[in-house]
């Protein structure tokens, strides 16, 4: 039997709604509770993402991606590292990181910082043919041990 599906991209992944025909899919969408995506996003970030609780009050997950909301001053490296840490699969492009940091009110030359962070061993390119950068295990530990603990210390 053929079916139709609607794919809805969210900050935390993708929701797929399937039905036998377009009318059925539309009915499912219409019957979704109010604030469904918002509640689901909160649930995912708080329950399923180990860093969700750690990032509360520091990073806000938006439909665009993670935006830094902490008031404390961050170095350019810390801002880039924190954005990558809160990104899905701890991976993002320089252009997207720049956009997210601008939303956070932080203006920096992201490609230059990523280049220097690569030399430090904090980030790498999983595929040299793609523009994505990913935090290394060392980079993750640096964000958790130094950046997040510094921010939490100032918050508490």
C-alpha positions in Angstrom: 0.0 0.0 0.0 1.3 3.4 -0.9 1.6 6.1 1.7 2.5 9.8 1.9 4.8 11.4 4.5 5.6 14.9 5.7 9.1 15.5 7.1 9.4 18.4 9.5 13.0 19.5 10.3 13.5 20.7 13.8 16.5 21.9 15.9 16.9 18.4 17.3 16.3 16.3 14.2 13.4 15.4 12.0 9.7 14.5 12.7 8.1 12.2 10.1 4.3 12.0 9.8 2.9 9.3 7.6 -0.6 8.6 6.3 -2.4 6.7 3.5 -3.3 10.0 1.7 -2.7 13.8 2.0 -5.9 14.3 3.9 -4.8 11.8 6.6 -1.5 13.6 7.0 -3.2 17.0 7.2 -5.6 15.6 9.9 -2.6 14.3 11.9 -0.9 17.7 11.7 -4.2 19.5 12.7 -4.6 17.2 15.7 -1.2 17.9 17.1 -1.4 19.6 20.5 -0.6 23.2 20.8 3.2 23.9 21.5 3.9 20.3 20.5 7.3 21.1 18.8 8.2 23.4 21.7 7.4 20.7 24.3 9.2 18.0 22.3 12.3 20.2 21.9 12.4 20.9 25.6 12.0 17.2 26.3 14.8 16.2 23.9 17.2 18.8 25.2 16.5 18.1 28.9 16.0 14.4 28.9 17.8 12.8 25.9 20.7 15.2 25.4 23.2 14.8 28.2 24.3 18.3 27.7 20.7 19.7 27.8 20.7 20.3 31.5 24.3 21.5 31.5 23.5 24.1 28.9 20.4 25.6 30.5 20.8 29.3 30.9 24.0 29.2 28.8 22.7 28.1 25.4 19.2 28.2 24.0 18.2 25.8 21.2 16.4 27.6 18.4 15.1 26.4 15.1 18.3 27.9 13.5 20.5 26.0 16.0 22.1 26.7 19.4 22.3 30.4 20.4 24.5 31.5 23.4 22.4 33.4 26.0 25.0 33.5 28.8 25.8 37.1 29.8 29.4 36.3 30.8 32.2 37.4 28.5 33.6 34.5 26.4 36.7 34.3 24.3 36.2 33.8 20.6 37.4 30.2 20.9 35.0 29.5 23.8 32.1 31.0 21.8 32.9 28.8 18.7 33.5 25.7 20.9 30.3 26.2 22.9 28.3 26.6 19.6 29.8 23.4 18.2 29.2 21.6 21.5 25.5 22.4 21.5 25.1 21.7 17.7 23.6 18.3 16.6 26.4 15.7 16.4 28.8 18.5 17.7 29.2 19.4 14.0 28.5 22.7 12.1 29.8 24.8 9.2 31.7 28.1 9.6 28.9 30.0 7.9 26.3 28.6 10.3 28.4 29.1 13.4 28.9 32.8 12.2 25.2 33.2 11.8 24.4 31.6 15.3 27.1 33.7 17.0 25.7 36.9 15.4 22.3 35.9 16.8 24.1 35.7 20.2 25.4 39.2 19.7 29.0 37.9 19.1 30.9 39.1 16.0 34.1 37.2 15.2 36.0 35.7 12.2 34.8 32.1 12.6 36.9 30.5 9.8 40.1 31.9 11.4 39.2 30.7 14.8 38.3 27.2 13.4 41.6 27.1 11.7 43.5 27.9 14.9 41.2 25.4 16.9 42.1 22.7 14.3 45.8 23.3 15.1 45.1 23.1 18.9 43.3 19.7 18.3 39.9 21.0 19.4 38.1 20.6 16.0 38.6 18.6 12.8 36.8 18.2 9.4 35.2 14.8 9.3 35.1 15.0 5.4 37.7 17.4 3.8 35.3 17.8 0.8 32.5 19.2 3.1 32.5 22.5 5.0 31.6 20.9 8.3 33.7 21.1 11.4 33.3 18.7 14.4 34.6 19.0 18.0 37.2 16.4 18.8 37.0 14.4 22.0 39.7 16.7 23.4 37.6 19.7 22.2 34.5 18.3 24.0 36.5 17.8 27.2 37.8 21.4 26.9 34.3 22.8 26.6 33.0 20.6 29.5 35.9 21.1 31.8 36.9 24.7 31.2 34.2 26.6 29.3 31.1 25.2 30.9 32.6 25.0 34.4 33.8 28.7 34.1 30.3 29.8 33.1 28.5 27.7 35.7 30.9 29.1 38.4 29.9 32.6 37.5 26.1 31.7 37.3 26.0 30.0 40.7 
